[in-house]
């Protein structure tokens, strides 16, 4: 079994916050892949389903962000899971909006949800880092992450969540590269081929067509030899 954790804060007040993109990812996964309905357990909300050959338990802790590790640790102990069985979906200030990276182990970079999980299960779990961008100054971070996504964010956010669902089976199977490729195809799809375009002339310069030899002869009516002889006669 795999345990996939989405980080966020519970309640309607926080539902649209940038900090809740982890919750949003799990909600879309549960809906698109036909998981069971959400029910309360392990100090959070859980939904069960399958992705390919893997059974996956989705968990949204309801302990608030800075106590997320309590919920994760309880679920792990009950199902006898190891940190390597856990994948956490969370907001990432250090990535541009719509960017995504997968990471295993390492520090928590000051993220309160990850800090709590580190304290309860260690750092050897997997993370799906979901870029939300940075407000530009550390003093503005708290207000920024606890503010809703704007209208201008909805297009890339929807593409990102759809891409996560497209690649979910690969992620569950441990193929991070295939997962990231599936997301990329949604977020930045390749442009359709348009064939070879004709090269336009350079601006400011008009090319005159070369004058055929036959046309030059017809204009004067004399050959080059005749022109030379006529010059000496004169």
Backbone torsions as a table, in degrees:
resi	resn	phi	psi	omega
1	UNK	NA	144.1	174.1
2	UNK	-109.4	142.2	175.7
3	UNK	-111.6	115.2	178.1
4	UNK	-107.8	123.7	-174.6
5	UNK	-113.2	129.8	172.9
6	UNK	-105.6	133.3	-179.3
7	UNK	-97.4	142.7	179.6
8	UNK	177.6	-173.1	175.6
9	UNK	-115.9	139.3	-176.6
10	UNK	-76.6	153.5	174.6
11	UNK	106.1	152.5	-177.3
12	UNK	-61.2	-30.5	-178.6
13	UNK	-58.6	-32.2	-174.8
14	UNK	-106.2	-3.0	-169.0
15	UNK	-54.7	-38.6	-176.9
16	UNK	-96.6	6.4	-177.9
17	UNK	-66.9	151.5	173.5
18	UNK	-59.3	-35.0	-179.9
19	UNK	-63.5	-17.7	-175.5
20	UNK	-98.8	15.8	-178.3
21	UNK	-63.3	-26.4	175.3
22	UNK	-64.6	-43.0	174.7
23	UNK	-60.6	-43.7	-178.4
24	UNK	-60.0	-41.2	179.7
25	UNK	-62.1	-44.1	-179.6
26	UNK	-69.7	-37.0	176.9
27	UNK	-60.1	-43.4	-179.8
28	UNK	-68.7	-39.9	177.6
29	UNK	-60.0	-46.9	-178.9
30	UNK	-61.2	-40.3	-178.1
31	UNK	-71.4	-47.6	-174.4
32	UNK	-73.3	-27.1	-176.7
33	UNK	-107.6	15.2	171.9
34	UNK	63.6	38.5	177.3
35	UNK	-71.2	166.3	177.2
36	UNK	-63.1	164.1	175.2
37	UNK	-65.6	156.1	-179.4
38	UNK	-71.2	138.2	175.5
39	UNK	-139.8	158.2	-176.3
40	UNK	-82.9	131.6	176.8
41	UNK	-171.7	153.6	176.9
42	UNK	54.4	40.5	-179.9
43	UNK	58.4	32.8	-179.8
44	UNK	-163.1	-164.5	175.4
45	UNK	-111.9	134.4	-179.4
46	UNK	-125.9	152.5	173.4
47	UNK	-141.5	142.8	-176.9
48	UNK	-117.3	148.6	177.9
49	UNK	-172.8	-171.3	179.1
50	UNK	-127.8	143.1	172.9
51	UNK	-126.5	104.1	-173.3
52	UNK	65.0	-127.0	-179.7
53	UNK	-89.0	-1.7	-173.9
54	UNK	-101.2	134.4	168.8
55	UNK	-82.8	131.2	-175.9
56	UNK	-126.3	132.8	174.7
57	UNK	-106.8	120.3	176.3
58	UNK	-92.3	136.3	-177.8
59	UNK	-134.1	126.3	171.8
60	UNK	-114.7	100.8	-179.4
61	UNK	-59.7	139.0	177.1
62	UNK	-109.1	24.0	-178.1
63	UNK	-89.7	1.8	-167.0
64	UNK	73.3	155.7	-167.6
65	UNK	-52.3	-47.8	-170.9
66	UNK	-75.7	0.1	175.2
67	UNK	-121.9	18.5	-175.6
68	UNK	-55.8	-33.1	-176.9
69	UNK	-62.1	-27.9	178.4
70	UNK	-60.9	-46.5	-178.9
71	UNK	-66.8	-44.7	-179.0
72	UNK	-63.3	-45.0	-179.7
73	UNK	-62.4	-39.4	179.3
74	UNK	-64.4	-44.4	179.3
75	UNK	-64.6	-40.2	178.6
76	UNK	-63.1	-44.7	-178.5
77	UNK	-64.9	-41.2	-178.9
78	UNK	-62.7	-43.7	-176.3
79	UNK	-93.1	4.9	177.8
80	UNK	55.4	50.1	-178.8
81	UNK	-100.0	158.7	176.5
82	UNK	-103.6	161.1	178.0
83	UNK	-54.0	-33.0	179.0
84	UNK	-67.3	-13.3	177.2
85	UNK	-88.1	-4.2	-172.4
86	UNK	-105.6	134.5	173.3
87	UNK	-126.6	127.8	-177.3
88	UNK	-111.0	126.6	176.3
89	UNK	-98.4	123.1	-174.9
90	UNK	-148.6	160.8	176.5
91	UNK	-71.9	146.1	-177.6
92	UNK	-133.5	110.9	-180.0
93	UNK	-66.5	-30.1	-173.7
94	UNK	-83.7	3.8	175.1
95	UNK	-116.5	142.1	178.2
96	UNK	-62.2	153.0	178.8
97	UNK	-53.2	129.4	178.9
98	UNK	91.0	-12.4	177.8
99	UNK	-80.3	154.6	-178.1
100	UNK	-144.9	141.2	175.8
101	UNK	-140.9	154.1	176.7
102	UNK	-113.7	136.1	-175.8
103	UNK	-141.8	147.5	174.1
104	UNK	-124.5	127.6	178.7
105	UNK	72.8	-174.1	179.4
106	UNK	95.2	-176.0	-175.8
107	UNK	-78.2	175.7	-178.8
108	UNK	-99.7	-6.1	176.4
109	UNK	53.5	30.6	176.9
110	UNK	82.4	1.7	178.6
111	UNK	-73.2	121.4	-173.3
112	UNK	-63.5	-36.3	178.3
113	UNK	-65.9	-45.5	178.3
114	UNK	-66.8	-37.5	177.8
115	UNK	-57.2	-44.0	179.7
116	UNK	-66.7	-40.9	179.0
117	UNK	-65.7	-41.5	175.4
118	UNK	-53.9	-43.3	-176.0
119	UNK	-66.1	-28.6	-175.5
120	UNK	-97.3	-32.3	-174.7
121	UNK	-129.5	2.2	-176.0
122	UNK	87.6	-171.5	-173.9
123	UNK	-109.1	2.5	-172.3
124	UNK	-86.9	36.7	176.9
125	UNK	-107.5	170.5	-178.5
126	UNK	-93.7	150.9	177.3
127	UNK	-132.7	142.2	168.8
128	UNK	-109.4	108.5	-174.2
129	UNK	-90.4	117.7	-174.4
130	UNK	-106.6	110.5	-173.9
131	UNK	-66.0	130.8	174.8
132	UNK	-123.5	-0.4	-178.5
133	UNK	79.7	171.6	-177.4
134	UNK	-121.1	140.8	-179.2
135	UNK	-70.1	-12.5	176.8
136	UNK	108.3	-21.6	178.4
137	UNK	-143.9	139.6	-174.8
138	UNK	-62.8	-28.1	179.1
139	UNK	-69.5	-17.3	-178.7
140	UNK	-95.9	-3.5	-173.2
141	UNK	-62.5	-47.6	-176.0
142	UNK	-57.9	-48.0	178.7
143	UNK	-65.7	-34.1	-178.2
144	UNK	-67.5	-49.5	-176.6
145	UNK	-71.7	-25.1	179.6
146	UNK	-95.3	19.5	175.9
147	UNK	-110.6	147.6	-178.5
148	UNK	-67.4	151.9	169.4
149	UNK	-59.8	142.5	179.2
150	UNK	-84.7	172.5	178.5
151	UNK	-60.4	-36.6	-179.2
152	UNK	-66.7	-17.7	-179.2
153	UNK	-87.5	-14.6	-168.3
154	UNK	-64.6	-36.0	-177.4
155	UNK	-65.5	-51.8	-178.8
156	UNK	-68.8	-33.0	179.4
157	UNK	-64.1	-43.8	179.0
158	UNK	-64.3	-42.2	178.0
159	UNK	-61.9	-41.5	-179.8
160	UNK	-62.9	-46.3	-178.9
161	UNK	-66.9	-38.6	176.3
162	UNK	-63.8	-40.9	179.0
163	UNK	-63.9	-38.7	176.7
164	UNK	-60.1	-42.1	178.8
165	UNK	-66.7	-39.1	179.0
166	UNK	-60.6	-40.2	-175.2
167	UNK	-96.9	7.0	-174.0
168	UNK	-59.8	-39.0	179.9
169	UNK	-62.4	-40.6	178.8
170	UNK	-66.7	-39.9	178.8
171	UNK	-63.5	-42.8	179.0
172	UNK	-63.3	-31.1	179.7
173	UNK	-83.4	-2.8	177.9
174	UNK	89.9	10.9	-179.2
175	UNK	-99.4	84.6	-176.1
176	UNK	-65.4	-36.3	-178.9
177	UNK	-63.9	-43.4	178.8
178	UNK	-66.6	-37.5	176.5
179	UNK	-61.0	-49.6	-178.7
180	UNK	-64.7	-33.9	177.5
181	UNK	-65.5	-39.8	178.3
182	UNK	-62.9	-39.4	177.7
183	UNK	-66.1	-43.5	-179.0
184	UNK	-60.3	-36.0	-179.9
185	UNK	-66.2	-24.4	175.3
186	UNK	-85.9	-45.0	-173.9
187	UNK	-75.4	-38.6	-179.0
188	UNK	-138.0	72.1	-177.3
189	UNK	-64.7	149.1	179.6
190	UNK	-66.0	147.5	178.4
191	UNK	-73.9	142.6	177.8
192	UNK	-65.8	145.3	-179.7
193	UNK	-69.3	137.0	179.7
194	UNK	-116.5	8.0	-179.4
195	UNK	79.5	-172.3	-178.8
196	UNK	-87.6	125.6	179.7
197	UNK	-85.9	145.4	174.9
198	UNK	-67.9	140.5	-177.7
199	UNK	-81.2	123.0	-179.5
200	UNK	-77.8	149.4	177.2
201	UNK	-64.9	153.3	-179.8
202	UNK	-67.0	141.1	-178.3
203	UNK	-62.6	141.2	175.4
204	UNK	85.5	-0.4	-179.1
205	UNK	-136.0	124.1	179.1
206	UNK	-109.8	124.0	-178.6
207	UNK	-85.3	129.4	175.5
208	UNK	-88.9	138.2	179.7
209	UNK	-66.4	143.6	178.3
210	UNK	-64.6	142.8	-178.4
211	UNK	-86.7	120.7	-179.7
212	UNK	-60.5	152.7	-179.5
213	UNK	-62.4	-38.1	-179.2
214	UNK	-62.6	-39.2	-179.6
215	UNK	-66.1	-37.7	179.0
216	UNK	-64.4	-38.4	179.7
217	UNK	-67.6	-39.9	-177.2
218	UNK	-68.4	-30.1	-178.9
219	UNK	-64.2	-39.6	-174.3
220	UNK	-103.4	-31.9	-180.0
221	UNK	84.2	-3.4	-179.2
222	UNK	-118.9	149.6	174.6
223	UNK	-81.0	170.8	179.0
224	UNK	-62.8	-37.4	-179.9
225	UNK	-66.1	-39.1	178.8
226	UNK	-65.5	-40.2	179.2
227	UNK	-62.3	-38.3	-179.5
228	UNK	-67.3	-42.3	-179.2
229	UNK	-66.0	-39.9	-179.6
230	UNK	-64.6	-30.6	178.2
231	UNK	-66.4	-40.0	-178.8
232	UNK	-73.2	-29.8	177.5
233	UNK	-67.0	-32.6	-177.7
234	UNK	-72.1	NA	NA
